Amino acid sequence: MRVHIRAPEPADAPAYREAVLRSAEHVGRWNPVEPDGLPELLRRQGPVLRTFLILDEDTGGIVGKCNVANIVMGRFRNASLGYDSYVPFAGTGRMSEGLRLVVDRCFAREPQGLGLHRLEINVQPENERSVAMAKRLGFRHEGFTPRMLYLNDAWRDHERFALTAEEWPGA
């Protein structure tokens, strides 16, 4: 693997800020660009949100970020993945490698993993790269949700993809 994953830390704030600013054009069409958002993201970590940074093995640079959000345990054991890739690593395959590690962690039993059974990815239909990512990871298309999320000053439609632990090759 060319990458590894870990939880973000306060000391990551300067590198995170630089990665987000460098990638503002790449990310901004689909998601809010919040270069100073790491402290708030760290504050929100807990039972319903876990964030992973994807880091390049050679340089230590931040390849991307993945939020495992809306975690529901009990009989559902479900969460949603949201992710951003950062320049200069976008398009190099490292984000795919990192997301595979995140999915592995999500489906792994506790305490090493999150012990989830099902994951969703919701993507704006025009975001062809993220749609391709969901498919490349083996997520199946489940449907279309109009006006699902309020992003960049408008309600945005999303395509919904999902995967269960039994479908994951790493299971």
Protein Blocks (a to p, Z undefined) as FASTA:
>chain_A
ZZdcddddfklmmmmmmmmmmmmmmmmmmmccdfklmmmmmmmgcjkbccdddddfklop
afbdcddehiaehjnopaddddddddfkgonlmmmmmmmmmmmmmmpccfkbnopabdcd
dddfklmmlmmmmmmnopacfbdcehkbccehiacddddddddfklpmkZZ
